[in-house]
């Protein structure tokens, strides 16, 4: 999938320069914060709420619903994660927004048309917009630790430890650095949007499923929400989403090996999440059912309101039942077999991944020796 062909070349020519420009700008701005706003390092983060479940399990629906309770929660939005992770950038864009509103919002329709054009395909699968709440995985692009890189390098082995995280062989120092970087980004957000700490920070990120133990070190008073959905539907929907995201950097069909590895990874994430919940968040965790949640049954919404200590008048009247008209190709027999084995009590383990099994490592070592010779 990374072979040189038309779409791959176009992606490299367009995406790589844009990424490098944003990388240099954002990293410089993040360093500048320590000079201009050193007090952000003392900004408290009290009882944050993390929605941690598999992709395509209703997490975005729940995230957007909670984010509407602006008196209770604050969260990252897409524009923050991509072009304003630093405090100085946030103030700059907030100032520009005030000026823009003062002069009558010129080119407003043009901007919305451009946004609709850029995000049209993604919106068919995932509601997104530069001003909408969004998972903060984009922040880690600027620290070279984002799982999003996998969608540009889907059949590469060098991202394995990043995808496995607490379940792999990543060094403790690297995990600690990730925790510190993320904690500092949340502090920056609170410094600008929640200085007095009157609201709780809200997060939704499927990539946190493999990081709960590491997350606990930075946020020991955090609260975790998880959503349980039929695994066969969840996996089929996620594979469809992955295929769409792979198209941004490749027009080659997704190999069966990559699809199967994705199924194994998601099942392994589920195991890591359950272990992390039991070990670190056993008393600050609420498990919700997908179907009753999206059908607006009263019971789970009341449980949620009690758990989060917010108004019990839920679900809000404006929240409609969540339905999708999309239909996804079913799992292939070999993928379904892996799922059935996991459900029978044979969970996926670290050594089940084709990049990481001992044979593959031995082959790699032999190839290195041959190249040296």
NUFIBA-875603 format. One record per residue: x, z, y of N, C-alpha, C in turn. Coordinates in steps of 0.2 Angstrom, whole numbers, padded with zeros to 4 digits, always signed. Layout:
N
XZYXZYXZY...
REM end
This chain:
373
+0004+0000-0006+0000+0000+0000+0004+0000+0006+0011+0001+0006+0015+0001+0012+0019-0005+0012+0018-0010+0008+0021-0016+0008+0020-0020+0014+0025-0024+0016+0024-0027+0023+0019-0033+0022+0014-0033+0026+0009-0038+0026+0006-0038+0033+0001-0042+0034-0002-0043+0041-0004-0036+0044-0009-0033+0041-0011-0027+0044-0006-0021+0045-0002-0021+0040+0003-0016+0040+0008-0017+0046+0010-0023+0047+0014-0025+0052+0011-0023+0059+0004-0025+0059+0001-0024+0066+0000-0017+0067-0001-0013+0062-0002-0005+0062+0005-0002+0065+0010-0005+0062+0017-0002+0064+0018-0004+0071+0017-0010+0073+0018-0012+0080+0014-0009+0085+0008-0007+0083+0003-0004+0088+0004+0004+0088+0003+0006+0082+0002+0014+0081+0008+0017+0082+0014+0015+0080+0020+0019+0080+0022+0020+0087+0023+0015+0092+0024+0016+0099+0020+0021+0102+0013+0020+0101+0008+0025+0104+0010+0032+0102+0011+0033+0095+0012+0039+0092+0018+0042+0095+0024+0038+0096+0030+0041+0099+0029+0043+0106+0025+0039+0110+0024+0041+0117+0021+0047+0118+0015+0048+0113+0012+0054+0114+0016+0060+0111+0020+0059+0106+0024+0064+0103+0029+0067+0109+0032+0062+0112+0037+0064+0117+0034+0068+0123+0028+0065+0125+0024+0068+0131+0022+0075+0129+0019+0076+0123+0016+0082+0121+0021+0087+0119+0026+0085+0116+0031+0090+0115+0035+0093+0121+0036+0089+0126+0038+0091+0132+0034+0096+0136+0027+0094+0136+0022+0098+0139+0022+0105+0136+0022+0105+0129+0022+0111+0125+0028+0116+0127+0034+0113+0128+0040+0117+0130+0039+0119+0137+0036+0115+0142+0035+0117+0149+0030+0123+0149+0026+0124+0145+0021+0130+0145+0025+0136+0145+0030+0136+0141+0034+0143+0141+0037+0144+0148+0038+0139+0152+0041+0140+0159+0036+0142+0164+0030+0138+0163+0025+0139+0168+0020+0144+0167+0018+0145+0161+0013+0150+0159+0016+0154+0153+0021+0158+0154+0024+0162+0148+0019+0167+0146+0014+0169+0150+0009+0175+0148+0005+0172+0142+0004+0166+0141+0000+0164+0135+0002+0167+0129+0008+0169+0128+0011+0171+0122+0008+0178+0120+0005+0182+0125+0002+0188+0124-0006+0187+0124-0009+0181+0124-0016+0180+0124-0019+0182+0117-0023+0187+0117-0026+0189+0110-0031+0184+0107-0031+0184+0101-0036+0180+0097-0040+0185+0092-0046+0186+0094-0050+0191+0090-0055+0189+0086-0054+0191+0079-0059+0189+0074-0061+0181+0074-0056+0177+0074-0058+0170+0073-0062+0168+0067-0066+0162+0068-0070+0160+0062-0067+0153+0060-0066+0153+0053-0063+0147+0050-0068+0144+0045-0070+0138+0046-0074+0134+0041-0069+0131+0036-0069+0133+0030-0064+0130+0026-0067+0128+0019-0068+0121+0019-0071+0119+0013-0069+0112+0012-0071+0109+0006-0069+0102+0004-0072+0097+0010-0068+0091+0011-0071+0086+0015-0078+0084+0012-0083+0082+0017-0089+0079+0015-0094+0084+0011-0093+0091+0014-0097+0096+0011-0102+0099+0016-0103+0096+0022-0107+0098+0027-0103+0103+0032-0097+0103+0032-0093+0107+0037-0094+0104+0044-0094+0098+0045-0095+0095+0052-0102+0097+0055-0107+0097+0050-0113+0099+0053-0114+0106+0055-0111+0110+0051-0111+0117+0052-0106+0119+0058-0101+0115+0059-0096+0116+0064-0099+0114+0071-0102+0109+0071-0106+0107+0077-0111+0111+0079-0115+0113+0074-0121+0118+0076-0118+0125+0079-0113+0127+0076-0110+0134+0079-0107+0133+0085-0104+0127+0086-0100+0125+0093-0105+0125+0098-0112+0123+0097-0117+0123+0102-0118+0130+0105-0117+0135+0101-0117+0142+0104-0111+0144+0108-0111+0141+0114-0105+0141+0118-0104+0148+0121-0109+0153+0121-0108+0159+0123-0105+0164+0118-0105+0161+0112-0102+0165+0106-0095+0162+0104-0094+0155+0104-0089+0152+0101-0085+0147+0106-0079+0146+0105-0075+0141+0108-0071+0138+0103-0070+0131+0104-0066+0127+0099-0062+0121+0102-0058+0119+0098-0054+0113+0100-0059+0107+0100-0058+0102+0105-0061+0096+0105-0056+0090+0105-0058+0084+0103-0054+0079+0101-0049+0077+0106-0051+0077+0113-0046+0076+0118-0040+0081+0119-0042+0087+0117-0037+0092+0117-0031+0091+0112-0033+0090+0106-0029+0089+0100-0024+0083+0101-0027+0078+0104-0023+0072+0104-0019+0071+0110-0022+0072+0116-0018+0071+0122-0017+0077+0127-0019+0083+0125-0018+0089+0129-0018+0095+0125-0013+0096+0120-0012+0102+0117-0009+0107+0121-0005+0106+0126-0002+0111+0131-0007+0113+0136-0005+0119+0139-0009+0122+0144-0009+0117+0151-0003+0115+0152-0002+0111+0158-0006+0105+0158-0006+0102+0152-0010+0096+0151-0018+0097+0151-0020+0103+0149-0027+0105+0149-0029+0105+0156-0025+0109+0160-0027+0110+0167-0027+0103+0171-0022+0099+0169-0022+0092+0173-0028+0088+0171-0030+0088+0165-0036+0084+0163-0042+0087+0166-0043+0094+0166-0049+0097+0169-0049+0096+0176-0043+0096+0180-0043+0094+0187-0045+0087+0188-0043+0082+0184-0045+0075+0185-0052+0075+0183-0055+0079+0179-0062+0078+0177-0066+0080+0183-0064+0086+0187-0067+0088+0193-0067+0082+0198-0062+0079+0199-0061+0074+0204-0066+0068+0202-0066+0066+0196-0070+0061+0193-0077+0062+0195-0079+0068+0193-0086+0070+0195-0088+0070+0202-0083+0072+0206-0084+0073+0214-0085+0066+0217-0081+0061+0214-0082+0054+0217-0087+0050+0213-0091+0053+0209-0097+0050+0207-0097+0046+0200-0092+0048+0196-0090+0046+0189-0090+0038+0189-0086+0035+0192-0085+0028+0192-0083+0026+0185-0085+0020+0183-0083+0017+0176-0085+0021+0170-0090+0025+0172-0093+0030+0166-0095+0026+0160-0099+0021+0162-0102+0017+0156-0097+0013+0153-0092+0011+0156-0086+0007+0153-0082+0011+0149-0081+0018+0151-0078+0022+0146-0082+0024+0140-0088+0025+0140-0092+0026+0135-0092+0020+0130-0093+0014+0133-0093+0008+0129-0086+0007+0125-0080+0009+0128-0074+0009+0125-0074+0014+0120-0076+0020+0121-0076+0025+0116-0080+0023+0110-0086+0020+0111-0091+0017+0106-0087+0012+0102-0083+0008+0105-0080+0002+0101-0074+0005+0097-0070+0010+0100-0065+0012+0096-0067+0017+0090-0072+0020+0091-0075+0025+0086-0081+0023+0082-0083+0017+0083-0089+0014+0080-0089+0015+0072-0083+0012+0069-0083+0013+0062-0083+0020+0059-0079+0024+0062-0078+0031+0060-0085+0035+0061-0089+0033+0066-0095+0037+0067-0100+0036+0062-0099+0030+0058-0104+0029+0053-0103+0034+0047-0097+0037+0047-0095+0042+0042-0095+0049+0044-0092+0050+0051-0091+0056+0053-0092+0056+0061-0097+0060+0063-0098+0060+0070-0092+0063+0074-0090+0058+0079-0084+0060+0083-0084+0057+0090-0081+0060+0094-0080+0058+0101-0075+0062+0105-0072+0059+0110-0067+0063+0113-0069+0069+0116-0075+0070+0118-0077+0077+0120-0081+0081+0115-0081+0079+0109-0085+0083+0104-0080+0088+0100-0083+0093+0098-0079+0098+0094-0075+0094+0088-0069+0095+0086-0065+0092+0081-0060+0096+0078-0059+0095+0071-0054+0099+0068-0047+0098+0071-0043+0103+0071-0037+0103+0074-0031+0100+0070-0032+0097+0065-0027+0094+0061-0023+0089+0065-0026+0086+0070-0022+0082+0075-0016+0085+0079-0017+0092+0080-0012+0096+0083-0005+0095+0079-0006+0095+0073+0000+0096+0068+0004+0089+0068+0001+0084+0071+0005+0078+0071+0011+0079+0076+0010+0083+0081+0016+0084+0086+0021+0088+0083+0020+0091+0077+0025+0095+0074+0027+0092+0067+0025+0086+0066+0026+0083+0059+0024+0087+0053+0019+0090+0054+0016+0094+0048+0009+0093+0047+0006+0087+0049-0001+0086+0048-0002+0082+0042-0008+0084+0038-0010+0080+0032-0012+0073+0034-0014+0072+0040-0016+0065+0042-0011+0060+0041-0004+0062+0041+0001+0057+0039+0000+0054+0032-0004+0057+0028-0005+0055+0021-0009+0048+0021-0013+0047+0026-0017+0041+0027-0013+0035+0029-0007+0036+0032-0003+0031+0034+0002+0030+0028+0003+0035+0024+0008+0034+0018+0005+0037+0012-0001+0033+0010-0005+0036+0004-0001+0036-0002+0004+0032-0004+0007+0032-0010+0014+0035-0010+0016+0039-0005+0022+0041-0004+0023+0048-0007+0029+0050-0009+0030+0056-0012+0032+0062-0007+0035+0060-0002+0038+0064+0003+0033+0069+0006+0027+0068+0006+0022+0072+0009+0019+0077+0004+0021+0077-0002+0018+0081-0007+0018+0088-0006+0023+0091-0004+0024+0098-0002+0019+0100+0004+0019+0095+0009+0014+0096+0014+0007+0097+0012+0005+0093+0007-0002+0093+0005-0003+0099+0000+0002+0101-0003+0001+0107-0008+0002+0113-0004+0006+0114+0000+0008+0120+0005+0008+0126+0001+0003+0131+0001+0004+0137-0003+0004+0136-0010+0002+0131-0013+0002+0129-0020+0008+0125-0022+0013+0124-0018+0019+0120-0020+0025+0124-0019+0031+0121-0018+0037+0124-0017+0040+0124-0010+0035+0124-0005+0037+0124+0002+0041+0131+0004+0046+0130+0007+0050+0136+0009+0046+0141+0013+0047+0147+0013+0044+0152+0017+0045+0152+0024+0051+0149+0026+0053+0148+0033+0049+0143+0036+0047+0137+0032+0043+0132+0035+0036+0134+0035+0034+0138+0031+0027+0140+0031+0026+0145+0038+0031+0149+0039+0031+0154+0044+0031+0150+0051+0035+0144+0051+0035+0140+0057+0028+0137+0058+0025+0134+0053+0018+0131+0054+0013+0137+0057+0014+0143+0054+0009+0148+0056+0010+0149+0064+0017+0150+0066+0018+0151+0072+0016+0146+0077+0017+0140+0075+0015+0134+0079+0007+0134+0080+0004+0135+0075-0003+0135+0075-0006+0140+0080-0003+0146+0078-0006+0152+0082-0004+0151+0090+0001+0148+0091+0003+0147+0098-0002+0142+0101-0004+0137+0098-0009+0132+0100-0016+0135+0101-0018+0140+0097-0024+0143+0098-0024+0148+0104-0018+0151+0105-0017+0155+0111-0017+0151+0117-0014+0145+0117-0015+0141+0123-0022+0139+0124-0026+0137+0119-0033+0136+0120-0037+0142+0123-0036+0148+0121-0039+0153+0123-0037+0155+0130-0031+0154+0132-0028+0155+0138-0032+0151+0144-0034+0145+0142-0037+0141+0147-0045+0142+0147-0048+0142+0141-0055+0142+0140-0058+0149+0138-0054+0154+0136-0057+0160+0134-0052+0166+0136-0050+0166+0142-0045+0171+0144-0047+0178+0143-0053+0180+0144-0056+0187+0143-0057+0188+0136-0057+0183+0132-0059+0185+0125-0066+0186+0123-0070+0184+0127-0077+0186+0126-0080+0181+0121-0077+0176+0119-0080+0172+0113-0075+0172+0108-0077+0170+0102-0073+0169+0096-0071+0162+0095-0064+0162+0093-0062+0155+0092-0065+0152+0085-0067+0146+0085-0070+0143+0079-0066+0137+0077-0065+0136+0071-0061+0131+0068-0064+0128+0062-0063+0121+0061-0065+0118+0055-0060+0113+0053-0057+0115+0047-0052+0110+0044-0051+0110+0037-0053+0105+0033-0052+0105+0026-0045+0106+0024-0040+0104+0028-0033+0105+0026-0031+0112+0026-0035+0117+0028-0033+0124+0028-0035+0127+0021-0038+0123+0016-0039+0125+0010-0033+0127+0006-0028+0124+0007-0021+0125+0004-0017+0130+0008-0020+0133+0013-0016+0137+0018-0018+0144+0019-0023+0146+0015-0027+0152+0017-0022+0158+0017-0017+0159+0012-0013+0164+0012-0008+0164+0018-0006+0158+0020-0002+0158+0026-0006+0159+0033-0012+0157+0033-0017+0158+0038-0018+0166+0039-0018+0169+0034-0020+0176+0034-0014+0180+0038-0008+0178+0037-0002+0181+0041-0003+0181+0048-0006+0176+0051-0007+0175+0058-0013+0178+0060-0019+0177+0056-0025+0180+0058-0028+0184+0053-0026+0190+0052-0028+0195+0047-0035+0197+0048-0038+0197+0054-0045+0198+0055-0049+0192+0056-0047+0187+0053-0051+0181+0053-0057+0181+0048-0062+0177+0049-0068+0177+0045-0068+0170+0042-0070+0169+0036-0070+0162+0033-0077+0160+0030-0079+0154+0032-0085+0151+0030-0084+0146+0025-0087+0146+0019-0086+0140+0014-0093+0137+0012-0093+0131+0011-0099+0128+0009-0098+0125+0002-0103+0126-0003-0103+0124-0009-0108+0118-0010-0105+0112-0012-0109+0106-0014-0107+0103-0020-0112+0100-0023-0111+0096-0030-0104+0093-0030-0099+0094-0034-0092+0092-0034-0092+0084-0035-0096+0082-0039-0096+0075-0040-0098+0071-0034-0103+0073-0030-0105+0069-0024-0099+0070-0019-0097+0076-0019-0092+0078-0014-0085+0073-0015-0083+0073-0021-0077+0069-0022-0078+0062-0021-0084+0059-0023-0086+0052-0022-0086+0050-0015-0089+0055-0011-0089+0054-0004-0082+0054+0000-0078+0059-0003-0071+0059+0000-0067+0053-0001-0067+0051-0008-0064+0045-0009-0066+0039-0005-0072+0038-0004-0074+0033+0001-0072+0034+0008-0072+0040+0010-0069+0041+0017-0061+0040+0017-0058+0042+0012-0050+0040+0011-0049+0033+0012-0053+0029+0008-0052+0022+0008-0053+0019+0015-0058+0021+0018-0059+0019+0025-0053+0021+0030-0050+0027+0029-0045+0029+0033-0038+0025+0031-0037+0023+0025-0032+0019+0023-0031+0013+0026-0037+0010+0028-0038+0003+0031-0034+0003+0037-0033+0009+0041-0030+0009+0047-0023+0006+0047-0020+0007+0041-0013+0005+0040-0011+0000+0034-0017-0002+0031-0016-0006+0025-0022-0010+0023-0021-0016+0021-0027-0020+0019-0027-0021+0011-0022-0017+0008-0022-0018+0001-0027-0013-0003-0030-0015-0008-0035-0010-0012-0031-0004-0014-0035+0002-0014-0032+0008-0016-0031+0008-0023-0025+0009-0026-0023+0009-0033-0027+0015-0036-0028+0014-0043-0031+0019-0047-0027+0026-0047-0021+0025-0047-0016+0031-0047-0017+0035-0041-0018+0032-0035-0019+0036-0028-0026+0039-0028-0031+0036-0031-0038+0039-0031-0038+0045-0036-0035+0044-0042-0034+0050-0046-0031+0055-0044-0025+0054-0040-0021+0059-0037-0025+0063-0032-0029+0059-0028-0034+0062-0023-0039+0067-0026-0042+0065-0032-0046+0069-0035-0043+0076-0038-0037+0075-0041-0033+0081-0043-0031+0085-0037-0029+0082-0031-0027+0086-0026-0033+0090-0023-0039+0087-0022-0045+0091-0020-0047+0097-0024-0047+0095-0031-0048+0101-0036-0043+0106-0035-0037+0105-0034-0032+0110-0034-0033+0114-0027-0035+0110-0022-0036+0114-0016-0042+0119-0017-0047+0117-0020-0052+0122-0022-0050+0128-0025-0045+0127-0030-0042+0133-0034-0038+0137-0029-0034+0134-0025-0030+0137-0020-0035+0141-0015-0040+0138-0013-0045+0141-0008-0048+0148-0011-0050+0147-0017-0053+0153-0021-0048+0158-0022-0042+0157-0023-0037+0162-0024-0036+0165-0018-0035+0161-0012-0034+0164-0006-0039+0168-0003-0045+0166-0005-0051+0171-0002-0051+0177-0006-0050+0177-0012-0050+0183-0016-0044+0188-0014-0038+0185-0013-0033+0189-0011-0032+0192-0004-0035+0188+0001-0034+0189+0008-0040+0190+0012-0046+0187+0010-0052+0187+0014-0058+0189+0010-0057+0194+0005-0062+0196+0000-0068+0199+0004-0067+0202+0009-0072+0206+0013-0074+0203+0019-0071+0197+0021-0073+0194+0027-0074+0186+0026-0078+0185+0021-0080+0178+0018-0087+0177+0017-0090+0172+0019-0097+0170+0017-0097+0163+0014-0100+0163+0008-0101+0157+0004-0108+0154+0005-0109+0148+0007-0115+0145+0009-0117+0139+0004-0123+0138+0003-0125+0132-0001-0127+0126+0003-0124+0121+0001-0125+0114+0005-0132+0112+0006-0136+0112+0001-0142+0109+0001-0147+0114+0005-0147+0120+0004-0151+0125+0008-0149+0125+0015-0143+0124+0017-0140+0124+0024-0143+0118+0027-0142+0112+0025-0144+0106+0028-0151+0105+0028-0155+0108+0024-0162+0108+0024-0165+0113+0028-0161+0117+0032-0163+0122+0037-0167+0127+0034-0166+0129+0027-0169+0135+0024-0167+0141+0029-0172+0146+0030-0171+0151+0034-0166+0156+0031-0165+0157+0025-0161+0162+0022-0154+0161+0024-0151+0156+0022-0143+0155+0024-0142+0156+0031-0146+0153+0035-0145+0154+0042-0145+0161+0045-0150+0165+0042-0150+0172+0044-0144+0175+0041-0142+0174+0035-0136+0177+0033-0130+0175+0037-0130+0169+0039-0124+0167+0044-0124+0171+0050-0130+0171+0053-0131+0175+0060-0129+0182+0059-0131+0185+0053-0129+0192+0052-0121+0193+0051-0118+0188+0047-0111+0188+0046-0107+0188+0052-0109+0183+0057-0106+0182+0063-0108+0186+0069-0113+0190+0068-0115+0195+0073-0118+0191+0079-0122+0186+0078-0124+0182+0084-0132+0182+0083-0135+0179+0088-0143+0179+0088-0146+0178+0081-0151+0182+0079-0154+0180+0072-0159+0175+0073-0160+0172+0079-0166+0167+0079-0163+0160+0077-0162+0160+0070-0159+0154+0068-0163+0151+0062-0163+0145+0060-0158+0140+0064-0161+0138+0070-0157+0136+0075-0159+0134+0082-0164+0128+0081-0169+0128+0086-0174+0123+0085-0172+0116+0086-0166+0115+0089-0163+0108+0090-0160+0106+0084-0158+0110+0079-0154+0108+0073-0159+0105+0068-0158+0098+0067-0162+0095+0062-0159+0095+0055-0163+0094+0050-0161+0093+0044-0156+0087+0043-0151+0088+0040-0145+0084+0039-0146+0079+0033-0146+0073+0035-0147+0068+0029-0142+0062+0031-0139+0059+0025-0135+0053+0026-0138+0048+0022-0138+0042+0025-0141+0036+0022-0136+0032+0018-0129+0034+0018-0124+0031+0015-0124+0032+0007-0122+0027+0003-0122+0028-0004-0114+0026-0006-0112+0031-0010-0105+0030-0012-0104+0028-0019-0099+0024-0020-0097+0022-0027-0096+0028-0031-0099+0028-0037-0098+0034-0042-0091+0035-0044-0089+0041-0046-0082+0042-0049-0081+0037-0055-0075+0035-0056-0073+0031-0061-0072+0036-0067-0072+0033-0073-0072+0038-0079-0067+0043-0080-0061+0040-0078-0055+0045-0079-0055+0050-0073-0058+0049-0067-0059+0054-0062-0064+0059-0064-0069+0056-0067-0075+0061-0069-0072+0065-0075-0068+0063-0079-0065+0067-0085-0061+0073-0082-0057+0071-0077-0053+0077-0073-0058+0082-0071-0063+0080-0067-0068+0085-0065-0072+0089-0070-0074+0085-0075-0077+0089-0081-0072+0094-0084-0066+0092-0085-0061+0097-0088-0060+0103-0083-0060+0102-0077-0060+0107-0072-0066+0112-0072-0072+0109-0073-0078+0113-0074-0078+0117-0080-0075+0114-0085-0075+0118-0092-0069+0123-0092-0066+0124-0087-0061+0130-0086-0054+0128-0087-0052+0121-0086-0045+0119-0086-0043+0116-0079-0042+0121-0075-0040+0119-0068-0034+0115-0067-0034+0110-0062-0028+0106-0060-0023+0111-0058-0017+0110-0060-0011+0114-0058-0006+0110-0054-0001+0113-0052+0005+0110-0048+0008+0104-0052+0009+0105-0058+0012+0100-0062+0008+0094-0064+0002+0094-0062-0003+0088-0064-0002+0082-0059+0002+0083-0054+0003+0078-0049+0008+0073-0051+0007+0066-0051+0012+0062-0054+0018+0062-0050+0018+0063-0044+0024+0063-0040+0029+0069-0042+0026+0075-0044+0029+0081-0045+0030+0083-0052+0029+0079-0057+0030+0082-0064+0037+0081-0065+0040+0085-0070+0047+0085-0071+0050+0078-0073+0046+0074-0077+0048+0067-0079+0050+0063-0072+0045+0063-0067+0046+0059-0061+0052+0062-0058+0053+0068-0057+0059+0071-0054+0066+0069-0058+0066+0069-0064+0071+0067-0068+0073+0059-0067+0068+0055-0067+0069+0048-0065+0072+0047-0058+0069+0051-0053+0072+0051-0047+0079+0052-0046+0081+0058-0050+0088+0060-0050+0093+0054-0053+0090+0051-0059+0094+0046-0062+0095+0040-0057+0090+0038-0054+0091+0033-0049+0096+0034-0043+0096+0041-0041+0101+0042-0036+0108+0042-0038+0109+0044-0045+0115+0044-0048+0118+0037-0048+0113+0032-0050+0115+0025-0051+0116+0022-0045+0113+0024-0039+0114+0021-0033+0121+0023-0030+0123+0029-0032+0129+0031-0030+0135+0028-0033+0134+0026-0040+0139+0023-0044+0139+0016-0042
REM end
